[in-house]
Amino acid sequence: MSIKWITVAYIFFLLIIIAIVNMGDYNYLFQLVYTLPYGDKVAHFFLMGGLAFMVNLSLKGTQVKFYKRRFLLGSLIVLALVTFEEVTQIFVATRTFDLGDLGCDYVGIWMFGQMAKYFV
């Protein structure tokens, strides 16, 4: 199975998680995450980092130049989407915008994006 199909499957997995959490009836599914100290933050780090890793692999490590610096295109795409998703939580009654979650997303995106460069 190609990395692109795995990436698509992973995106659908994340969309299902987001849909379940948006409905507000998720305690039984994510009980372990919330019982661990900082479990939610660790989940953000690995889930969004994993997404950045797979998107960067799917794009074969494509980089873009921005203000004389090179950035992984996949990481920039994931960064934009994750930021949008977190900000939209302000408008969803069952969700809470959290800068800590966003920070963990960003660190995961950067770290896993850098790791992807070694696999392309």
VEXDREN-2710 file (C-alpha; in Angstrom, 1 decimal):
% VEXDREN-2710
k/r/px/py/pz
1/MET/0.0/0.0/0.0
2/SER/1.4/3.4/-0.9
3/ILE/2.1/6.1/1.6
4/LYS/-0.5/8.3/-0.1
5/TRP/-3.3/5.8/0.6
6/ILE/-2.1/5.4/4.2
7/THR/-2.1/9.2/4.6
8/VAL/-5.7/9.4/3.2
9/ALA/-6.8/6.7/5.7
10/TYR/-5.1/8.6/8.5
11/ILE/-6.8/11.8/7.6
12/PHE/-10.2/10.0/7.6
13/PHE/-9.3/8.6/11.0
14/LEU/-8.5/12.1/12.3
15/LEU/-11.8/13.4/10.8
16/ILE/-13.7/10.7/12.6
17/ILE/-12.1/11.6/15.9
18/ILE/-12.8/15.3/15.4
19/ALA/-16.5/14.5/14.5
20/ILE/-16.9/12.4/17.6
21/VAL/-15.4/15.1/19.9
22/ASN/-17.5/17.8/18.2
23/MET/-20.6/15.8/19.1
24/GLY/-19.6/15.9/22.7
25/ASP/-20.2/12.3/23.5
26/TYR/-16.7/10.9/23.6
27/ASN/-15.8/10.3/27.3
28/TYR/-16.0/6.5/27.0
29/LEU/-13.8/6.5/23.9
30/PHE/-11.0/8.7/25.2
31/GLN/-11.1/7.8/28.8
32/LEU/-7.5/6.6/28.9
33/VAL/-6.2/9.8/27.2
34/TYR/-7.9/12.0/29.9
35/THR/-6.8/9.8/32.8
36/LEU/-3.1/10.2/32.0
37/PRO/-1.4/13.4/33.1
38/TYR/-1.2/15.7/30.0
39/GLY/-2.7/12.8/28.0
40/ASP/-4.6/15.3/25.8
41/LYS/-1.4/17.2/25.0
42/VAL/0.5/14.1/24.2
43/ALA/-2.3/12.9/21.9
44/HIS/-2.2/16.3/20.1
45/PHE/1.6/16.0/19.7
46/PHE/1.5/12.5/18.2
47/LEU/-1.7/12.8/16.2
48/MET/-0.7/16.0/14.4
49/GLY/2.9/15.1/14.3
50/GLY/2.0/11.8/12.6
51/LEU/-0.1/13.7/10.1
52/ALA/2.8/16.0/9.3
53/PHE/5.1/13.0/8.9
54/MET/2.8/11.3/6.5
55/VAL/1.9/14.4/4.4
56/ASN/5.5/15.2/4.1
57/LEU/6.3/11.7/2.9
58/SER/3.4/11.8/0.5
59/LEU/4.8/15.1/-0.9
60/LYS/8.3/13.5/-1.1
61/GLY/9.7/16.2/1.2
62/THR/8.8/19.1/-1.0
63/GLN/10.1/22.3/0.3
64/VAL/9.1/25.9/-0.3
65/LYS/11.2/29.0/0.1
66/PHE/9.7/31.8/2.3
67/TYR/11.8/34.8/3.3
68/LYS/15.0/33.1/2.4
69/ARG/14.2/30.0/4.5
70/ARG/13.1/26.6/3.3
71/PHE/10.0/25.0/4.9
72/LEU/8.4/21.6/4.3
73/LEU/5.3/22.1/2.3
74/GLY/3.5/19.3/4.1
75/SER/4.2/20.8/7.5
76/LEU/2.9/24.2/6.3
77/ILE/-0.3/22.6/5.0
78/VAL/-0.8/20.7/8.3
79/LEU/0.0/23.7/10.3
80/ALA/-2.6/25.8/8.5
81/LEU/-5.3/23.1/8.8
82/VAL/-4.6/22.4/12.4
83/THR/-4.6/26.1/13.3
84/PHE/-7.9/26.5/11.5
85/GLU/-9.4/23.5/13.3
86/GLU/-8.3/24.6/16.7
87/VAL/-9.6/28.2/16.2
88/THR/-13.0/26.9/15.0
89/GLN/-13.4/25.3/18.4
90/ILE/-14.2/28.8/19.7
91/PHE/-17.5/28.5/17.9
92/VAL/-18.4/24.9/18.8
93/ALA/-20.3/24.6/22.1
94/THR/-18.9/21.2/22.9
95/ARG/-15.2/22.2/22.3
96/THR/-12.7/24.5/24.0
97/PHE/-10.0/26.5/22.2
98/ASP/-6.7/25.7/24.0
99/LEU/-3.3/27.3/23.2
100/GLY/-1.6/24.4/24.9
101/ASP/-3.2/22.0/22.5
102/LEU/-2.1/24.2/19.6
103/GLY/1.4/24.4/21.0
104/CYS/1.7/20.7/21.2
105/ASP/0.3/20.4/17.7
106/TYR/3.0/22.8/16.4
107/VAL/5.9/21.0/18.2
108/GLY/4.7/17.6/16.9
109/ILE/4.3/19.0/13.3
110/TRP/7.9/20.5/13.4
111/MET/9.5/17.4/15.0
112/PHE/7.8/14.8/12.9
113/GLY/8.2/17.0/9.8
114/GLN/12.0/17.1/10.4
115/MET/12.0/13.3/10.9
116/ALA/10.2/12.8/7.5
117/LYS/13.1/14.5/5.7
118/TYR/15.3/11.5/6.6
119/PHE/12.8/9.0/5.0
120/VAL/12.4/10.6/1.6
END
